[in-house]
Amino acid sequence: MAKEKDKQLSVDIQEEYGYLNEKKNKIFAKVQWGTNEPKLDIRKCFVKDGSLVLAGGISLTEDELDTLVELAQSSKRKGVDFQEIFDTAESIQENRHKGFRTEDGFIRLHPKKPLF
């Protein structure tokens, strides 16, 4: 026998931290669903009849949010020190001294054009 929902789940937005875009259709907020402990939610949202309505998204505990932040920070690209690469690559240095040049940070060697 299938369960029937006799009540709609209550939603209490305890604190709105902010929107994730200019459209204001995604929100980061502290939300309590029913009688459960409040969690941090990232959800789609919209305004209906003057009230904020939450749609699909995810709920995170404080620990899960901390882990998400750590993962996001570790996924950021780190800058490359091309001078360090050039200084340690002997063949590149040799070719640069022979009149070749590097271009756009890539290790592509092109002969320098004569001035005349």
C-alpha positions in Angstrom: 0.0 0.0 0.0 1.4 3.4 -1.0 1.8 6.1 1.6 -0.4 9.1 1.2 0.7 12.5 2.2 -2.0 14.0 4.3 -0.1 17.1 5.1 2.2 19.4 3.2 5.7 19.7 4.7 6.2 23.0 6.5 9.1 25.2 5.5 10.6 27.9 7.8 13.2 30.1 6.2 15.1 31.1 9.4 17.8 33.2 7.7 18.5 34.4 4.2 22.2 34.7 3.5 21.9 35.9 -0.1 21.2 35.2 -3.7 23.7 33.4 -5.9 22.9 35.4 -9.1 21.5 38.7 -10.3 18.2 37.0 -11.4 17.6 36.2 -7.7 16.3 32.7 -8.6 18.9 30.8 -6.5 19.2 31.4 -2.7 21.5 30.4 0.1 19.6 30.2 3.4 19.1 28.5 6.7 15.9 26.4 6.4 13.9 24.2 8.7 11.9 21.5 6.9 9.1 20.2 9.1 10.3 19.3 12.6 13.9 18.5 11.4 16.9 20.4 12.5 17.6 23.5 10.4 20.1 23.1 7.6 21.9 25.3 5.1 20.1 25.1 1.8 21.1 26.1 -1.8 17.8 26.2 -3.7 16.0 27.5 -6.7 13.4 30.1 -5.6 10.7 32.4 -6.9 8.2 34.8 -5.4 4.5 33.8 -5.5 1.7 35.9 -4.0 4.4 38.0 -2.2 6.0 35.0 -0.6 9.4 33.4 -1.3 8.9 29.8 -2.5 11.7 27.3 -2.4 12.1 24.7 -5.2 14.7 22.1 -6.0 18.1 22.2 -4.4 20.2 20.7 -1.7 20.4 20.8 2.1 23.8 20.7 3.8 24.9 20.4 7.4 27.6 22.8 8.7 30.2 20.0 8.2 29.1 19.3 4.7 29.3 23.0 3.8 32.8 23.2 5.2 33.8 20.2 3.0 32.2 21.8 0.0 34.1 25.1 0.6 37.4 23.1 0.9 36.7 21.2 -2.3 35.8 24.4 -4.2 39.0 26.1 -3.0 41.2 23.1 -4.0 39.6 23.0 -7.4 40.6 26.6 -8.3 43.4 26.8 -10.9 46.7 27.9 -9.5 48.8 30.4 -11.4 51.8 29.2 -13.4 55.2 30.9 -13.0 56.4 30.7 -16.6 59.6 32.4 -15.8 60.5 29.6 -13.4 59.7 27.1 -16.2 61.8 28.9 -18.7 64.7 29.3 -16.2 64.7 25.5 -15.5 64.3 24.4 -19.1 67.8 24.5 -20.7 66.8 23.8 -24.3 64.3 26.7 -24.1 67.0 29.0 -22.7 69.5 27.9 -25.4 66.9 28.5 -28.1 66.0 31.9 -26.7 69.6 32.9 -26.8 69.8 31.8 -30.4 67.1 34.3 -31.4 63.9 32.3 -30.7 61.1 33.6 -28.5 58.2 32.2 -26.5 54.7 33.4 -27.2 51.6 33.8 -25.0 53.1 31.9 -22.1 53.3 28.7 -24.2 56.5 26.9 -24.8 56.5 27.4 -28.5 59.6 28.6 -30.1 59.4 30.9 -33.0 62.4 32.6 -34.7 62.5 36.4 -34.1 61.8 38.5 -37.1 64.7 40.6 -38.3 64.3 44.3 -37.8 65.4 45.1 -41.4 
